Amino acid sequence: MNTTPTTKAEIRAIALKQRDQLTPEERTEKSRYICETLSEDDRFLDARGIHVYLPVQSEVDLKPLISLAWGMGKKVGLMRVQPDSGSHQFEITEDTEYMTGSRGIPEPVNAERFDMDQCDLVFVPLVAADENCNRIGYGKGYYDQFLTQNPRPTIGVAFDLQIFPSIPVDHLDITLDGIVTESRFITPS
């Protein structure tokens, strides 16, 4: 019997189950390592502005990196998903207030539009990825659509247990420029 996952749905289910099994302490520690690695990357250091996500459920927490970016004077953008499945980008600051959106995602409520012309790097959440920097998200296509409309250098962030040897991809999937985990920096082959 073949137990290797072959569909996006199977891989997504396995990756989410494994990620959810990390303790809050493990997630915090691994997220800290990931943020440290990202903070030393030239693309981050040279960026005028970055685009981020806020963690939901058991995702990698980029809040330490966001705070560092503000301290360095960088602009920070965040996606707000629209009812029509599109998205708008907003600039967040230390004073930004959030509400929980319809999909359980923190969304800025008192923020101005983010100037994507100031964005030099996008940090992308993912559910699973492979050694060639292909990504599986939650299945709604928000980031693939966003990155198609706003091509920028992209770095995915994940825990090691979310990386698979290979995953299925289709013509709508965007390959990332790199993925950072708590133990390595993966680049496409």
Secondary structure, DSSP 8 states (H G I E B T S, - for coil): ---S--SHHHHHHHHHHHHHTS-HHHHHHHHHHHHHHHHT-HHHHH-SEEEE----TT----HHHHHHHHHTT-EEEEEEE-TTS-EEEEE--TT--EEE-TTS-EEESS--B--GGG--EEEEE-SEEETT--EE-SSS-HHHHHHHHS---EEEE--GGGEES-----TT----SEEE-SS-EE---
